[in-house]
Amino acid sequence: MNSDEIRQDIKAQIIKTNQSFGKNGPLGIKDPLKEDIGSLEGNLKKIGVYFKLYLIDAILLTAILFFISLLKTFKMLENLDLNNGGLMILFTIVFGLNAFAYYKFRVNLENKIYLLKLLKNID
């Protein structure tokens, strides 16, 4: 393979990565379709922080739900009605889905940065 074919393959991969971002990215992200590596790395740091926050929240809420369910199963907690805990279950699901969305966005952004650096090194 010559360098022109490699460049074309890398550009095709960048186009596929751009298509995976969709129309609306997560909160706090400015234009992930740019080709500027510096701004993309800044976005990657923001995405990493948001991902960690949502992941910690999802894990924490899941642990609380598990603990409460365990206590209810062994009848150690009689005064709490789990039917009223639907809001906490909803928040757990929402935080889990947001953590997954930010993870997916983060991986795609990392791939794009890597491909842009590789394309820059080839030129």
N, C-alpha and C positions, 0 to 999 in steps of 0.2 A: 504494500500500500504506500502510495506517496502522500506527501503532506497535504495536498489539496483534498484528497479523499477523506483524510482524517479530520480536516477542518469541517468538511461538509457533514460528516457523521456527528461531530460534536455540536455543530449548529442545529442539526436535526434533533439531537437529544435536548438541547436548550429549548427548542420550540415545544417539544413534548412536555417538558417541565413547566413551561409557561402556561400551557393549556391545563395543567393539573391544579393551578392556583384558583381557577374559577373567576367569577365576576367580582364577588365581594370577599375580601380576605378577612381575617380576624381583626378584632379591635386593635388600634394603635399601630397598624402597619401601613406604611405609605408606599404605594406603587411597587409591588414585588416584581413587576415585569421589566424594570430598568436593567440596564447592563452595567451600572456602576457598582463595583465590588464593595467600595467603602460604605455606601448607603445600605447595601444588602446585608453586610456584616452587622451594621447597627440594628437593622430590623431583626436579624438573627438573635442578637442579645435580648431584645424586647420579647421576642417569641419564647426564648428560653425561660425568662422570668415568668411570663404568663402561664406557660406550660407547667412549671414547677408549682405555682400557686394553685392552679386547678387540680393538679394531681394530688397535692397534699390535702386539699379540701375534700376531694372525692374519697381518698383513703381514710381520712379522719371520720367523715360521716358514715362510711361503710362500717368502720370499726364500732362506732357508737350504735348503729343499727343492729349489728351482730350481737353486741354486748346486751342491749336491751331485749332482743329476741331470746337470747340465752337465759336471761333472768326470768322472762315471762314463761319460758318453757318449763323451768324448774320451780315455778310458782313462788319465786322470791320477791316478785314485784307485782303486787296485786292491784295497786291503785292507778296504774297507768294503762290506758286503753290504746292499743296499737292502731286502732282504726283512725284515731286522731293524729297519728304520726305520718299521714300521707304527705304533708308538706316536706318533711325531712327526707322521705323517700324520693320525692320529686327533685329536691335539691341534689341528692346524691346522684341521681340519673343525669341531671343537667351538668353537674360538675364533671362527671365521668365522660360525657359526650364532648364537652368543651376541651377536656384534657386530651382526648383522642384527636380532635380536630387540630388543636395546636401542635400536637406531636407530628401529625401528618404534614402540616404546613412547614414545620421546622425541618423535617427530613427533606422535603422538596427544595426548600431554600438552601440547605447545606449542599445538596446535589448541584443546584444551579451555580452556587459560588465556586464549587470545585470545578465544574465544567468551564466556567468563565476564566478561572485561573489557568486551567490546562490550555484553553484556546489562546490565552495571552502568552503563555510560555512557548507555544508552537510558532507563533508569529515572531 
